[in-house]
Amino acid sequence: MRTAKIPSVVKAVNFSPSQVEPPVAFANFTLEEATITDVHKAFKSGELTAVKLVEMYHKRIEAYDQKGPKLNIVIYLNPKALEEAAALDVRYKKSGLVGPLHGIPVLLKDNINTMDMPTTGGSKCLEGYIPPKDASITKKLRDAGAIIIAKVNLHEFAVSGESVSSILGQTLNPYDLTRTPGGSSGGVGAGLAANLGILGIGSDTVNSIRSPASANCIVGIRPTIGLVSRNGIIPNSITQDVAGPLARTVGDAAKMLNVLIGYDPLDQATAWSIGYVQKDYSKFLKSDGMKGKRIGILRSFFGEDAIHKEVNAVTNKAIEDCKRLGATMVELNTPDIDSGKIANDISVHLYDLKPDLNSYLGDPKNKAPVKSLAEIIASGKFSPSIEKSIKDAQALNQDSTYDARLVARTRLQDRIMVLMAENKLDALVFPHQKRPVVPVGGSQVERNGSLGSLTGFPSIVVPGGFTMPTESAKIGVPVGIEFLARPWSEGMLIEISYGYEQGTKNRRLPPTTPKLAGEM
């Protein structure tokens, strides 16, 4: 049976309950909220195999993607996932773990190339398109033992933040089915929140890793540009694009980051990371990571109206929690740093979209079915939600206005560095979004991720709490807290965010995707 609205030209994996082993009574392992460590401990004890793990996630995808809450996450379910898992089990018996992500099911945003599965960017223009090579990070994941269990939905070509595409439609937020899951990496965010996989990869041009992290009560890291290769990812803006991990815990995100980093000659920006890369970001997983840190409160990123009240309350509690956990919190007066203004006046993503997307589509080695943004527009095979953006991008050129934005970008980078130097800060903190993530049919507004994307500085979003419960959001809507630091300070951010996570335990399960019968 199909587990998603998969294009008819693409061969979907078929499986049925009769093909899956009966529920196994596990003594210690619990699938719900399972981490890398949990899985590997269960492998070691003999309680679990990679095949059993994939089967359990298949059941959850079957139950919740197109049935039950109908989250509408999966574009393509890997038809070889069980075969790959079986091969990993054989290798494990012979020589142990093949890598740090051995047997771990990963949800991959469908703008990241996979040589054995379609990569559509969420667009019918690329329906059925299978790239000739894996993206560099896809290969790194496979080499580390990960199983790409599914390619998942995104906002088409990653140009906006609601996670609606022409190839699949609208993904829903598992905490409130009337709301979007953020975006553009919303399929990954919703899937991890609903426990349809353990790890995920997103891309981020303006907000797109951190927005779904905030909206789905998970963790998302936007790394410094150059820490992780973008080769083989459908580009939006090479000036601003990054790829990074999404996970339910800071620990799993850090372990995934270890796998993704490093110099790649196919992405020249990664040359800048040499000398800055940490060999193991998990060494920063310190439960007292908040202790002794100086963190600046970016009040100009808070809203002032009634609609902002609940997010402000969650964020102010987070600030008090940081104090309780040993951080010194510094109030900042920065009226010149306005997230909406810098996004409107400095971002170059629409100026870059045409040339950068054309460079990917038009590369003869990629053999894409459409060769340019102009061809996409002419085809009409795209979601109405991106029509204005792609037509605006087609009309733009990298002219003097573009150059002025790049100059303003440099000035913003200097402004943040000076702000942190003068106040002796380790990081900044603010709500990722000034108001709760928008309902389905709306457009994301008042997100604060532009500071990280426009400076290229690293930032991380962690669960901060929830708005008040409502009829459609039984436990409330998640609110994400964002920490931002200097370039190459991912270790510092992981230390801070892990200390915060361990001291607050704000992650909660969505009520729409409970344990299945027989699920341990």
N, C-alpha and C positions, 0 to 999 in steps of 0.2 A: 504494500500500500504506500501511497505517497505520504511523506511527512511534511510537505510544504507545497506551496503553489509553484511547482518546478516547471520551467518551460518545456513544452512537449518535445522540442528538438533535443533536449538534454536527457540522457539516460539516467533515471533516478534509481537509487538503491531500493530494493524491495526486501522487506522482512516482515514476519508476522509473529504473533505471540507463540505459535507452535514451534517456530524455529529457535526460540530463545529458551535457555534453560530455566527450569522452575526457580522461584525465589530461593536464595541461599541464606541460611541463618548465620549471620556473622557475629562472632563473639565480641569483637572490638571495633571493627570498621563501620562507620556510618557514612553513607553517600552524601547526605545532606550537609552542605558546607564543607565537604572534604577538601583538604589541602594537599599539596605535593607531598609533604611529610607524612600525612595520614595514609596516602596511597602507597608510598614506598615502604612504610612500616607493615602494611597489610600484605604487600608482595613478599616481604622478607619472612613474615610469619607463615606464609602459605595460605593465608585466609582469602586472598584475592589474586586474580590474574588480570592482565590487560584486557583479555577477551570479555571476562565477566564485567569489568568496569565499563567498557564500551556498550555492552548489552544493556546495562542499567541506564546509561545516558540515552541510548536509543529509545528506551521505554518512556523516559521523561519527555523527550522530544515528541514522541508519538502522542503522549497524553496532553501536552500543553501548547504545542506550536499551532496546530490546525484544529485541535479539539479543546474542550474545556474553555479557558479564557481566550483561546485563539490569538496568541501573542504575535503570530506572523513574523517569525524571526528568520527561519532557515530558507535560504535561496536554493542551496544544493547540499544534500547529505552525501558525504564521502562514501561511495559504494564499496571501497576497499578498506574501510576502517577496521572491520573485524579481521580481515586478512592480515593487515598490518599489525594488529594487536596480537594475533596468533604467532606471527613471526617474532615479535618482541618477546613473547612468552618462551619460545624455544631458545632464543639467545640468552634470556635471563637464567634459564636452567643450566646453561652451559658456562656462562661467564659473568652473571650478575647484570647490573644496570648498564645499558649501553651509553647512557648520558644522564645529565641532571634532570631531564624531563621525561625519563623513560615511562612510556605508557600513559602519559598525561593527555587527556582530550582537550584540544584547543579549538576555540571558535575564531575563525579568521574573517575579518572584514573583506567583503567581496570586491575590493579594489586592489587586492594584493595578489600577485600572480601565482598561480599553481599550474604546473605543466601537465597535471593529470586530472584537473577539474576546471570547469568554466570560471572565468573571471569577467564579470559583467559590469562592474561599477554601478550595479543596480539599474542598468539601462537596457531596454529592448534593442537598442542599436548594437549591443555586444552580446545579444542572446546566443548562447551556445559557443561563444568564443573561448578557445583553449590556448593560452599563450605557449610559445615553444620552450620557455624556461621558467623555473621557479624564481620568484623574487629572492634576493639575497637573504632576507630574514626568514622566508619560508624554508630555504635550504638549511639555515642554522637551526630552526626548530626541528626539522626532521633529523638532522645529524645528532641533536640532543636527545632523540628518542620520543619526541612528541608525536601525537596522532592528530592530524587535522580532521576533526570529526565532522565539521560543516563549514561551508561558506555562508556568511550571514548578511542580513540586510543593512543598508546604509541609506543616507539621503543621497539620491542619485548623483553620481560623480563627486560626491562629498562637497557639494556646493552650498548646503544649508544645514539646519540643525534639527529637523523634525523626524528624520529617518523614514521618508516616504520615497518610493521608487516606482518606475514604470514596470519593472520586472516582477515586483512582489506586492507593492502597495505599502500601506502604513503599518509599521510595527507599533505595538502597544506597550505601555508601561505596566509591568506586573504589579506595581503598588497602587495604581489607579488606572483602570482600563479606559477611562475617558481622556487620559493624557498621553502625550508623546513620551518616548523614552530619552529625549534629548537627541543629540546627534552632532556630527553625522554618523558616528560609530554606534548608533543606537541598537542595532541588532546584537552587537557584542555585549553592550551594557545590560540590555534586558535579558539576554541569554544567561549571562553569569549570575545575575540577580536571581533568576528562576532556577538555578542549578541545572542548566542544560550542558554544562561543560565546566572545566576547572580554571582554565586560563583563556585569555583573549588578546588579540592584537587589533589596535585601532590606528588610524592616522589622524593628524591634528593640524589643520591649517589656520584656524582661528580659535575654535573651542572644542574640537571634535573628539578628543579622548576624554577630556575633563568634564564636558557637558553630560555625556551618558554616565560617567562615574557619579556625578552629583545627583542625577535624576534617578539612579538605580541603587543607591546605597552601597557602592563598591569603590574600589581604589583605581585611580588612573594616573599614570606618570607621563607627562610631556617632557622628554629629555631635551638637553641642549642640542641645538642643530649641529649635526656632525657626529653625535655619539652613536646613532643607529643609522644604518644605510637605508636610503629610500629607493635603491635600485629595484626595478620590477614592481613598483607601486604606481598605479595610475595617478599622474601628478595633477595637482590643483594649482599650486604656487611653489616653485622650487625655493623661492625666497623665504617662505614661511612653513613649508611642509615638514613634518616629522612623523615617525612611527614610534609607537611605544606600547607598553603592557597595560592591560586591564586585568584585575583579579579581585577576589573578594577580601583579600588580606594584603597588608603591606608586605608581609614576608614573602608571599607568592609572587607579588609584583617585582620585588627585588631579585628573587631567584630567576625570574623570567628575563629581567633586564640583563643579568649576567650572560645569558645566551645570545642576546641580540646585539651587543656592543661590538665595536672594533672597526679598524680600517678596512674599507672596501674600495679597491681601485675603480669600481663602477659607480661610485658616488664620491666625487672629489671632496665634498664637504667633510667627509669622515677623516681626511688627513689632519684636520684641525684637532681631532680628539687625541692624537698621539701625545703621550706624556700626561694626559689628564684622566685616562680611563682607569678605573679601579678594577683590580683583578676579581674582587668578590664583594658585591654590594651587600651581601647578607651579613657582613661583619658590622654593618651599621644598625642591625636590628637589636637595639638596646632598649630594654623596658624603661629605663630612666632617661631616654633620649631627649626629653624636654629639659632636663635639669641643666641650669646654667646658660641656656640659650637666651638671646635677646631678639625679640620678634616685634616688628613694627606693625601696628594696626592701621591699615589703609582705609580710613573712615570715608574717604571720597568715593569708595566703591560700595558704600552702603546706600540703600534707598531711604527716602524721607517721607514717603506717603503711606497711607493705610495699607496698601497692597504689599508693602515691604515689611510690615510689622512682624509677621511670623518668622521670616527668614532672619531678620535682625535679632529676634529673641534667641533663635538657635545659635547664631554666630556669637552673640554676646555671652551665651553660656559656654561656648567653645573657648572664648578668650579667658573666662574665669577658670575653666578646666586647665588651660595652659599654665596659668598662674599656680594653680593647685599642684600641678605636676612639676613645678620648679623653674618655669620660664619667667623672665622679666619681660613684661609687655609694655611697649612704648607707643603712646598715642602720637600719630603723625598728622600734620596739617598740610594737606596736599591738594588744594582745590584745582590746581593746574593739571592734575593727573586724573582725568575723567575717562572711564572705560568706553563709554559711548562715543565720546568725541575722538579719542585716539583710534577707535575702530573705523569711524567714518572718514577721518582725515589722514590716516597713516597707512592703513592696510592696503597692500598691493595685490591681494589675491585675485580680484577680477581683472586687473591689468595683466597678470601672469597666466591666467587660465587659458587663453587662446594659444599663445606660443608654447607653453609647457605641455598642454594636452596634445597639441598638434605634433610636438616632438615625439611623444609616445605613440600616438596613433599612426603617424606618418613614417615611423621607422620601419623599413622593409623587413627587418629581422623579426618584428613583432607580428606581422601578417594579420593585422586587425581588419575587421570587415568594413569599418569606416576609417577614413584617413585624416579627418580634420573636424574641428568644431563646426565649421560651415556645413559639412556633410551631415552632421548630427542634426543641426537645425533644419536643414532641407528635408531630412527623412521624416520629421514629425514624430519619431519614435522616442519620446521622452516624456517624463511627468510634467504636467502643467506647473507643478511647484517650482521647477527650475527654469521655466521659459524666460522670464524677465532677466534672470542672472546670466544665462548663456547668451542671450541676445545683446545684453549690455556689454558682456565680455567681448563678443565678436566685434562690436563697434569701437572698443577701446584700443589704443596703441600705447606703447611704452615711450611716451613723449616727455616734455618738460614737466608736466604734472606728476608723472611717474617718478621722475628724478627728484622732484621736490619731496615726495613722500619718502623716498629712501633717505634723503637728508634728515627729514623729521624723525625717521626711525633711529638714526644714529644719535640724534639729540635726546630721544626718549631713553635709549640705552644709557647714555651718560647721566641723565637725570636720575635714573634708578640707582646706578652705581654710586653717585654722589650722595643720594639720600641714605643709602645703606652705610656708606663710609662715615658720614657726619654723625649718624645716630648709633654707630657701632653695632649694626644689626647682622644677625645670621640669616634672617628670612623676613618676608612680609606675610601677613595673613589677611584674608578677606573672604566673604561669601563668593562661591563661584558664580552664583546667579542671584540677583537682587530680589527676585520674586520666584515663586515655585515654577517648575517647568510647565510649559503651556499646554492647554487642552488640544486634543486632536482637531485639526482644522486651523489652528492658530500658527503664528510665526514666533520663533524664539525672540525674546526681547530681554534687554538688560542683563546680558551675560558679561562676566568680567574676565573671561579667558584671553581677551585681546592683549593684555599686558604681557603674558608669556609668549604669545605667538608673534607679537610685533617686535619684541626685544630679542626673541630667540632664547631667552633665559629659561631654565628648567623650572617646572612647577609640578605639584602633585595635589590631587583632590582626594580627600578621605571623608567617610561618612561623619556628619556632624549632628544628625538628629532628624526630627520630622516636624512637619507642620501639624496642626490639630487634626484629629480624625474627622472624616466626613462620611456621608453615605457611600460615595464611590471610592474613597481612600480610607479603608477601615483602620489603618494604623497611622494615617497621615501620608504626606508626600515627602520623600527624602530631600534633605538639604545637604549639599556638599561644602566642605571647608577647603579653601585653596591656600597652600603655602608656596611661595615663590622665592628663589634664591639666585645668587650670582651664577654665571656660566660655569659649568662643570662641577656644580655643587650638589649633584644627585645624592651623594652619600650623606651630606648634611640634611637634605630634605627627607631621606629615608629614616634617618635617626630621629628627627623631629616628629615625623608623621607616625612612626612606629610607637614612640613614646606616648603620643596622643591617643593612638588607637588602643594600645594596651591599657591606658589609664581611663578610657571612657567606654569601650565596648559598645559603640553606637550601631553597629551593623545589626539589622533585623531582617528576618525572612519575609518575602512578600506573601500576603495571605491567599493570593490566587493560585499558587503553585505548591500545595502541601505535599507531604510524603505520599507516595503511591502505596496501595495495598501490597504488603509483602516487602516493601522497600526498607532496608536497614539504614 
